[in-house]
């Protein structure tokens, strides 16, 4: 569990308020002018105490801002370790990812992503913790730490998801004990509102894609100039709301063919609104992006965030994370003959769904 605490006030920080307070007391009881009751004396006395009070207020404000900056620097360092940059290439896939926090002036958020190459294929996780900022870092750490181990240890994608579920539940229990100590007794089950949406993808060497989705938006598939959801299957509930079902089978999503891309994102992208309350149309922006060639993950990522910041006037209200991966493997080796015929379980032009 990650905990970020402000530093305790130092002796140096308490010197100036003490000096100001001593000066005010000395003036009140030691200065003859302060003992007089005339209008001029009262004005001078009021001015002295006003100056002392104003100085104390500015000093406290400066100290609080300094501690806040320190906390954000520590949190930013923790975030950079947790949400480490993805490699530009991973087992023949070209990747690019970025995260935008809703906290102004902070580089932290509740979104998470990771991609690792394993003997079972490239495994990718994208998640969205309820809330954002410092409070979400602990959950991000628990889920990502579990994924980075389970992705290599577990042969079945369903077992990876169960490991994430156990890690999330364990983190919430530990946080509950720390926040509400009960003399060593079990504080009870965690609150149901503390949930996280999770999308797990497994991309085999031949391009076959399988997925497990717990309440997360489905990725968009970019194929030529087409933009469509990877699948229209109904996702499972987010982790932390209900236990995973006993029977847990990954969703087959066809094949990611050479030249095709997947765009994973958190719901902060499609839920972003402009000044008139209109939602951000991620699918439209992606349609504009695929008109330009070559369509690299870096280009798609830059197009999305530029359009998103323009749409929200630089003030998004929710964390946004986007991960783009493109299959740059050799076409002859990456998929079996006839793979295109079974590539999609979704219709060619499905209607976009709202994820909330």
ABEGO torsion letter per residue (X at the ends): XBBBBBBBBBAAAAAAAAAAAAAAAAAAAABAAAABABAAAAAAAAAAAAAAAAAAAAAAAAAAAAAAAAAAAAAAAAAAAABBBBBABBGGBBBBBBBBBABBGBABBABBBBBBBBAAEBBBBBBBBBEBEAAAAAAAAAAAAAAAAAAAABABAAAAAAAAAAAAAAAAAAAAAAABBAGGBBAEBBBAABBBBBBBBBBBAAGBBBBBBBGBBBBBBBBEABBBBABABBBBBBBGABBBBABBBBBBAEBBBBGBBBBBBBAAAAABBBAAGBBBBAAAAAAAAAABOBBBAAAAAAAAAAAAAAAAGGBBABBBBBBBBBBABBAAAABBBGAAAAABABBABBBBBBBX
